[in-house]
Amino acid sequence: MPRDFESGWIATLAITAMAAVLRFWHLSTPNKFVFDETYYAKDAFSLLKYGYARQFIDKPEGIADKQIIAGNLDVFKDTPSLTVHPEVGKWMIAAGEQLFGMNTFGWRFMPALFGTLTVLLLIRTVRRMTRSTLIGCIAGLLLAVDGLSVVMSRVALLDIFLAFWIVAAVSCLVADRDWSRRRLADSLDRGGFGRWMLIRPWRLAAGVCFGLALGTKWSAVWVIAGFGLLAFAWDLGARRAIGVRHAFWKSALIDGIPAFLSIVLVAVITYTATWTGWLLHDNAYDHNYASTHPAQGVMKVVPDDFRSLLYYHKEVLAFHTGDYIKHATHPYQSNPAGWPIVARPIGFDAVNDIKPGTAGCTAPAGTNCLSVISALGTPLLWWGGALALIAGLILWIGQRDWRFGLPIVGYLTCWVPWFFFDTRPIFFFYAVTMIPFTVIALALVLGKILGPAKAALQTSTPRRLIGSAAVGAFVVLVVLNFAYIWPILTDKVLPHPEWLSRMWFKSWI
């Protein structure tokens, strides 16, 4: 690892502080429910107040939202509500509401905090992967100025928590790779197997983080599967490197089985534990299902509470895959094929036709203003990242550079599964889990362009100087691109022509 512990942390914290400013700046604006905040913020407060999700008054339409903004929190019915995502993300939102109240800052505080912490985690993970504080900080800076990450950190939706727990789990696996290889290197060969490492603390931590990701959204299951296989591939490579014969079968036995237990089984246990609140409240939705439906066959050995929980999961799965949602449409739905190039971002909020001289509109007479929140990834970052992922795939296969396997596996497991669900409305903001892996690939490629610090001493060509200029120019362009789209990420009032100048394609409108 680099020998710059103090300066490395100073740089890390400086970039994290910048990310925090971007995510917390005027966080309570707009003072209303934005997009699906209307579900998650209220579900979170219901969990906080009652321990389980309750329905809220809905007639006339939007009355609950208006009352909450006005300070009246008596909006919940006595009947339980079927919520179609697990509870971890909503409990995290609830923590902010407990600290700061049931208001826009309260329900947006935790998304902003964990969006910021994702930047910190990414810096340290890439630093560990590359043994370079500079490359780690480049990765963190790029994530800090991604438009989609900023927007998702400023609204009370679940996906920023999903991204955080996935990055946390992967960072634990990277730390485990170092931890286990150091021990293998110290052990030489023990009985033709190499060192046995049945308990690996970092893998247990990864299992917990994966379980919390799954407890936020079920789409984490694909990431768990992908990184489980990648972790085994790392173990197999390590056994081969120390000369273990028949390494595949031996590694499957002494690494694969413990890895399954510490990653998958721990994730399942953690996920089940996240439903403790539901299990403890008899009034929760479907909680009494088992008492009115006697068990049959092998299900007789399953406790009634858990049979009811299984049925609840069946109901949620039916919602996500049933005919109702397959025939639904939404004006901002997008095909995942277009996500890597930001083909169809989503508008979270818009106030149109703001007259000159009102609400901060400085447009000349005859031209109105508008304020919008567009979940738009920073275009140059996403387009450059798409090229970096292609280059990374080539380098992973061609040069067998293990580092590129991590962003490739992460990106694909966060992206490809959505193609199997494109008969229902899906949205670009789901791709917020992809951008950390995009940034990792991009940082690794920029590191290749930058070249090693000693390159200038080895040749007469100013290798490092040229690489630094190219990398610096790209990073500056990304930052400027982000600054240009900042107003449409954060609900700023803009004259219509200025807003239109930021809508580069018709599909963005």
WOJO-V101031 format. One line per field, one symbol per residue. psi: psi as a letter, one per 30 degrees, with the letter a starting at -180 (. if undefined). A space follows every 10 residues. Layout:
psi = ???
//
This chain:
psi = lkhheeeeee eeeeeeeeee eeffjhefkl ilkkbgffee eeeeeeeeef flklllkgkl kgeeeeeeef gjgigklfkl kjkgllfeee eeeeeeeeeg lileeeffee eeefeefeee eeeeeeeeef hjeeeeeeee eeeegkeeee effglilffe eeeeeeeeee eeeeeeeeee eeeefffbkj ggfakkiejj eeeeeeeeee eeeefekfff eeeeeefeee eeeeeeeeee fggkkheeee eeefeeeeee efeeeeeeee eeffgeeeff jfflkgegee ffjkkkbfff fkkeeeeeee eeeeeeeeef fleeffgllk fglkkfffef gheilkkflk jlhkkkfkgg kgllkfklll kljkikkjee eeeeeeeeee eeeeeeeefh jfefeeeeee eeffeeffff ggflkllfff gffeeeeeee eeeeeeeeee llffeffflf kieeeeeeee eeeeeeeeee eeeefeeffg gkkkkeeeee ffifleff.
//
